[in-house]
Amino acid sequence: MDTIELPRRIVNQLLAQALSTPDTEICGLIAGLDGHPTDCYPVANVSTQPQYQFQLDPAQQIAALRRMREQGETLFAIYHSHPSTPATPSVADIQQASYPDALYLIISLHTTGTLQMRGYRLLDHQFHPINVSITDPRDPPF
């Protein structure tokens, strides 16, 4: 199974965003440079049922993708949260996935006392799990 590394700074941003609205799904994009995540772009969830599903605000999504392009970045990941279910893709998550080159991250607030985050890659219209490793800039190189 592949492993991707996420900087602790970005993970903390995602978790803080998910905790800020624990009853609705949050969502957004993560930019990357040379295959490494660099920035987090929160995008409003405009779903009519935000407690159960997410839909990226189209104007904010386009603006975020434009900013990435202007900075020489690419789309690294699409993230969203599950307030009351585990960090596994729902049927709607799979049906709406349309960026096969992006990592999909799901953050769950469903677990007691801890937050859960899992990564997936889209292949043949199915999500396949990816290991997520959190890196800290203060960690010594190996």
HUFENUR-V180104 format. One record per backbone hydrogen bond with DSSP energy under -1.0 kcal/mol. CO is the residue of the C=O (numbers start at 1). NH is the residue of the N-H. E is the energy in kcal/mol with one decimal. If there is no record, write none. Layout:
co=CO nh=NH e=E
co=CO nh=NH e=E
//
This chain:
co=2 nh=131 e=-2.7
co=4 nh=133 e=-2.9
co=6 nh=135 e=-2.7
co=7 nh=11 e=-2.2
co=8 nh=12 e=-2.9
co=9 nh=13 e=-1.5
co=10 nh=14 e=-2.4
co=11 nh=15 e=-2.6
co=12 nh=16 e=-2.4
co=13 nh=17 e=-2.3
co=14 nh=18 e=-2.4
co=15 nh=19 e=-2.5
co=16 nh=20 e=-1.4
co=21 nh=24 e=-1.6
co=26 nh=81 e=-1.6
co=27 nh=43 e=-2.5
co=28 nh=79 e=-2.5
co=29 nh=41 e=-3.5
co=30 nh=76 e=-2.8
co=30 nh=77 e=-1.9
co=31 nh=38 e=-3.0
co=32 nh=74 e=-2.6
co=33 nh=36 e=-1.4
co=36 nh=33 e=-2.7
co=39 nh=31 e=-2.6
co=41 nh=29 e=-2.4
co=44 nh=57 e=-1.9
co=49 nh=52 e=-2.2
co=49 nh=53 e=-1.8
co=50 nh=25 e=-3.7
co=55 nh=46 e=-2.9
co=57 nh=61 e=-2.7
co=58 nh=62 e=-2.5
co=59 nh=63 e=-2.3
co=60 nh=64 e=-2.4
co=61 nh=65 e=-2.5
co=62 nh=66 e=-2.3
co=63 nh=67 e=-2.4
co=64 nh=68 e=-2.3
co=65 nh=69 e=-2.2
co=66 nh=70 e=-2.6
co=67 nh=71 e=-1.5
co=68 nh=73 e=-3.1
co=69 nh=72 e=-1.6
co=74 nh=32 e=-2.6
co=76 nh=103 e=-2.6
co=77 nh=30 e=-2.8
co=78 nh=105 e=-2.7
co=79 nh=28 e=-1.9
co=80 nh=107 e=-2.3
co=82 nh=109 e=-2.0
co=86 nh=88 e=-1.8
co=90 nh=94 e=-2.0
co=91 nh=95 e=-2.5
co=92 nh=96 e=-2.4
co=99 nh=102 e=-1.6
co=103 nh=78 e=-2.6
co=104 nh=120 e=-2.2
co=105 nh=80 e=-1.7
co=106 nh=118 e=-2.4
co=107 nh=82 e=-3.1
co=108 nh=116 e=-2.0
co=116 nh=108 e=-3.5
co=118 nh=106 e=-2.5
co=119 nh=130 e=-2.6
co=120 nh=104 e=-2.9
co=121 nh=128 e=-2.6
co=126 nh=123 e=-2.9
co=128 nh=121 e=-2.5
co=131 nh=4 e=-2.8
co=133 nh=6 e=-3.0
co=135 nh=8 e=-3.2
co=136 nh=139 e=-2.6
//
